[in-house]
Amino acid sequence: MEENSIAVGLDIGTTKIAVMVGREDAYGKIEILGAGKAKSLGVHRGVVNNITQTIQSIQQAVDEAQSASNKKISNVVVGIAGQHIRSLHHSDYITRANSEKVIDENDIERLVNQVYKLVMLPGEEIIHVLPQDFKVDGQAEINTPIGMYGGRLEANFHVVVGQVSSIRNIGRCIKSAGLKLGSITLEPLASSDAVLSQEEKEAGVALIDIGGGTTDLAIFKDGIIRHTAVISFGGNVITEDIKEGCSIIEKQAELLKTKFGSAWPGENKDNEIVSIPGLRGRDPKEITLKNLSKIIHARVIEIVEQVFLEIKNYGHEESKKKLIAGIVLTGGGSQLKHIKQLVEYITGMDTRIGYPNEHLASNSDSELSSPAYATVVGLLMKGLADNNKMEKVKTEVSDTFEAKSEMSKELKKSIFEKWGEKFRDFLDNAE
């Protein structure tokens, strides 16, 4: 199997930095060749705040993945998230020179590129331009206008925007860790590829990815992403609350949360107690599980209510925008006991926990198919999809004359690079 058929996903999270190396097996499933993770020391709420520590953590995770997979890692697909991400809706149009010719991909690309030129607030950059629906000569609600005749092509877009400095810092860390940036994508989009089915995206679904520093939301309806949001709370805030509420150190608070924590306080009896060793000869501390659950419950309610507000802002209560498939919870925070029941109780929507194992080969390590690895599996899938597109372009080009080689370069650019290439130029110019 060729080396370029291997892809690498890199998830720079607030709690951990995860690297996954994989390739497609004969059945189209992902065979994980190796993975590595390191404690994320230089990231706060999804944003890099210490370049040196982040570089060290990336290198540590990459070294571990290289040893496990026996492959040299150079090119990575990276996810971007963090509290600086925001989204907006925008409508735009182009007038076509020749309405006698059918609309093709070039027309759509021209329209998308026009949106990329929108003037943002100082210090902001457009990350993704996602078409929602099209209008051709005033005819509305068209999903795919390719092949139609028309002079005026309009579209509604979901535009995702991020802070230039935060994006540039991620690029810096990757470059300084000796890696090449293959492509960059929004983390909720990567997670959705890993845990959602096409049927769910068609029916309407809200993906809630509860990470360490942030909670990401992505809403799909009719197979198209309709709304994204980043809430600046995650699992770490719950740990912080336990630490403060029980007067213990962070390490003990994290252990309490994962081992004994529950989002539903009603199930714990008053006499259920856990003993925490005291510091340097001090007496052990006794904490009731009921109190622990109350602390967790209060913060989880706050996170879920903020996410539910975003779901309402999207317009979930309108019959046309109803999310029939309900909610899918993923990320490390979704592994908290009874969180599914609490989310169902608050939102009144069907809820399930999203595991990325559907896309993984049957012999995959069970730890890697947990919700905590949904984003990095999605990034790996994106890398493999990009490889397949590259192979397809190569095959198409090899069937044509050499005189068309320049054209093929342009085609390759239009298929993959789009924002990624623009972003790399932006990084190089910033130096």
N, C-alpha and C positions, 0 to 999 in steps of 0.2 A: 504493500500500500504506500502511495506517495506521501512524502512529508507534508506537502501542502494540503493534504486532506485532513490534517490535524488542526484543531483550533484550540484557543485558550481564552477562557473567561476570567476577568479580574473584577472582583466586587470590593470596592473600598468602602467598608461600612464603619459605623461609629464604634461597634463592639469588636468586630473582627475583620481582618482582610483575608478574603478567600480567593484561591486560584484553582482552576479546574482545567485539566488537559483531557481532550477526548476526540473521538472520531466516530463516524457512522459505521455500524456493523452491516452485515449482509441483509438484515431485515429492516434497515432504516432507523433502528434505535441507536441511542448514544452509548458508546462503550467508553467508560471513564478509565483513562490510562493512568491517571494519578491526580492527586489533589493536595493542596497545602493550605494551612491557615496560620495566621499569627494574630496576636492581640493587637488591636488597632490603638496605637498610643497617641497619634497626632491628629485625630479627627474628632470634631465635636458637632453633634447634630447634623451629620452628613457633610460637614464643611471642614477642609483641611485647615488646621490652625497651628501645626508645627511640621514644617516641610521635612526636616532631618529625621524626626521620629517616623513620619509616614513612609519615607523612602526606605528606612531600615525595616519597617514592618512588611512592606511590599517585597523587599529582597528576601526576607526570611520565609515568607509564604511561597515565593517563586522557587527558592532553593529546595524547599520541601517537596513541591510539586515536581520539580525536575528530577530529584532523586527517586521519587515514587514511580514516575512515568518513564524514566530513562530517556527523556527527550529534552532537547535544548529549547528553551522558551525565548522567543524574541518578539513575536507579534501578539498583541493582546486586544481583546474587545473589552471595553471598559464601560461600566455603568455610572450614570451621574444622577445624584439626588441631592437632598439637603434642603434646609429651610429657605434658601434663596430662590428656589424654583417657584415660578408662578405661571398661570396660563390665562389666555384671553381668547375671545372669539373675534374673527375678522372676516369681512366679505370683500372680494376683489373681482375684477374682471379684465379680460383682454378683448380687443377687437381684432378679428382675423382678417388678413389681407385678402384671402380668397375663400369665400363661403361656398364655392363650388367643390372644394376639396374637403374630404371627410376629416373630422377631428382626430388627431393621433397623439401619441405620448409626448411628442415635442411641444404641442400646444399646452398640455397639462403642466409640463415641466417649466414652460415659459411663465405660466400663471403662478406656479409655486415659487419660482425664483423671484418674481415680482414681490411676493409677500415677504421673502427673506430681506428685501431692501427696506422694509418698514422702519421708520425711525423709532427707536426704543428710548426709554429713560436713560440718562447718563449712567454708564457703567454696566449696561445690560446687553445681552446678546441673545438672538433667537437660536434655540436648540433644535426644535422640531416644528415643521409645518405639516399638519395632518388634515387633508381634505375631508369634509363631512358629506356634503352633497353638492351637485352641480345644477346650473341652469343653462340652457342653450336657447338663445333668442327668446328669453322670457318663459320658456317651458321649464317648470320647476321639478324638484324631487327626482333628479336623475342621479343614479349611483355611479354609472360608468358611461361617460359621454363619447368614448372612443368608437369611431365608426359612424357617428352621426354627422349630418350636415348642419352648418350654422355659422353666423358671422360674429356673434357675441357670446363668449364663453365666460360664465360667472361661477363662483364657488364660495361656499362658507368654509372657513378654516378654523381648526383648533390650533392655536399657536402657543408653544411652550417656550418660556423665557427664563434665562438664568443670569446670575451675576458674572460678569467677565472675569473679575479677579479670582473667583472661586473656581471657574472652569480652567483658567490659566494655571492655577496652583496644582490642579490634578494633572494637567499636561506636564508641568515641571517635574512632579514626583515620578511620573512614568518614565520620562526621558532620563532623569538622573539615576533611576534604578536600572538603566541599561536596556530598556524595553522600547519597542516601537508601537505606536498607537494604530491599531488596525482600523477600528471604528469606535464610535462612542454613541451610547443610546440611553434614553431615560430608563431608570431602574424599574419603575412600575410597568413599563412596556415589556422589559425582559422577564420580570416575574410572571406577567400575564401569559406570555408564550409558554412558560414552563408548567403552569398549573391550570389554565383554563382550556376548555374544549371549544371547538368552533360553534357547537350548538349553543353553549352558554353565551358566547359573544353575540350570537344572532338573537337569542331570546331576551337578552339584557341582563347584565351582571355587574356588580361592584366588587372589585378586587381590593382588599385592604391588606397591605403588607406592613406588619408591625415590626419594625427594626429596633435597633438599640437606641438610636438618637432621634429618628423621625418615624412617622407613620405615613405611608404613601397610599394614595387612592387612585385607581384607574377605573372609569366606568365605560362599559361597552354596550352598544345597542345596534342591532341590524349588522353585526359583524364589524362595526367601525368604532374606534375610540371616540367617545363623546366629551369626556371631562377628566381632567387630572388635577390633583391637589397634593400638597405636602404639608402635613401637620407637624409642628415642631415638638412633638412629644413622642416618646417611644418607651421601650422596656427599661431603659436606664433610669427614667424618672420614677418608675415604680420602685426600683432598687434603692434609689435615693430616699424615697419616702419611708421605706422599711428601715433604712439606716438611721434616719432622723427619729422616726416614731418609736423604734425599739432601742435607741442609743447603742448601736453596735457598729462594727467596722464594715466597709463596703463588701469585702470578700464574703463575710458571714451573711450579709443581707442578700447577696446574689444567690448563695447556696440555699438559704431559707426559701426564697421566691421559687426557685426551680424544683426543689425537693418537696416542700410542704405547702407552697402557695396555692391559693384557689381564688378565682374571681367571684365566687359565690359564698358569702359568709354563713348562710343559713345551714350549711351541711356540717359545720364543725361544732362539736359539743364544747361546753365551757371547761370541762376537765381535761381536754386534750392539750398537753403541754410539751414544748420542746426545750431542751436545755442547751444553752450556748456557752462554751468555755470562756472563762473570764480572761482578761489581758494580764500578763505578767503576775500570776499568783493571786489575782482578784477572784472573788467568788463567781461561780457560774451564774448566768442570767437565765431566768425562766420566762418563756414567752408563750402565751396561749395561742393556739392556731386560729381561734375565733378572732382575736385582735389582729393577727397577721392578715387574715382574709379581709377584715374590714378596711385595713390600710390599702390593700391591693384593689379591692372593690371600688373604693372612692376614686382612685386614679384611673382605673380602666373605664369607669362610667364617663369620666371627663374626656378621655381619648375617643371613645365610641360616639359620644354626643357631638363632638366636633366633626367627626367623619360623617355622621348622619346629617348634620347641617349642610355639609358639602353635597351629599346625595340629594337633599331637598333642593339645594340651589340649582342643581342640574335639572330639576323638574320631575323627579321620580313620581310625584303624585298625579301628574297628567297621564291620562290613559295611553297616549301615544308613546310616552317615555317610560312606561312601567318596566321595572327590572324583574322579569318573570323568573329568572334563575337565581334571584336573591343576592346573597353575599358569599364571597369566598375569602376566608382568612388565611394568610400565609406569613412567612417571616418567623424569626425566633420567638416573638411575643405571642404568636398564635398557639404555642405549645403549653400555655398556661392553663391549668385545670379549670374546667367549666366556663371558659371564655366564650365558647360557641353558644351555650345556653343564655349567657348574659347578653350577648349581641342580639340574639333572637328576641329576647325579652324587651330590650330597649327599642329596637327598630321594627319589630313585628315582621321581619323578613326571614325567609328560609336561609340557613347558614350552614356551610360545611368548611372543613379545614382542607386547604389545598396542598397536596404533596406533588413534587415534580417527578415521581417515579414512573408515571405513564410513558415518558419519553426515554427512560433509561433502560439499558439492557438488563435482563432478568438477574444477572449475576452481580449487579451493582451493590456496593457497600450500603447497608441500611442507613448508616449515619448520613451519607451523602444524599439520600432520597428524603431527608426530613425537610419540613418547611423552611428551616433556617438557611438552607442552601438553594431555595427557589430562584433567587436572583442570579446567582452565579451559573446555575444550570441554564437559565434563559439566555445569559450572555454567551455561553458556550454554543447554544443552539443558533444564535445570531451569527457567530463566527463560522459555524459549519454551513449555514445558509449562504453566507457571503462567498465561501469557498466554492459551493456548488454553482453559484451564479458566475463566478470567475471561470470555472471549467466550461460552463455552457457557452460563454462568450468566446473562449479559446476555440471550442469546437466549431462554432459558427464562423469564426474568422478564418480557421484553417481551411474551410470549404470555399473561401472566396479568394480573389486574386491578391497578390502582395501589394498591389497599388492601393488597396483599401486599408492598409495597415494603420494609416493615420486616423482614418475614420473609426477603426476599431478601438483605438486609444480613447477617442472621444466617447464612444459607446460605453466603454468600461467605466469611464469617469462618471457618466450620467447614471449608470446603474448603482455603483457603490458609494462613490466618494461623496458626492453632493456636499452635505454639511461637514462630513469628516475631513474632506480635503480643505474646505474653507477654514475649518477650525485649525488644521495643521499649519496653514499659511499664516493664520492669525497668531499662532504660538511663535512661529519663526520670526515674524515681524516684530513681535513684542520683546524679543531678546535685546 
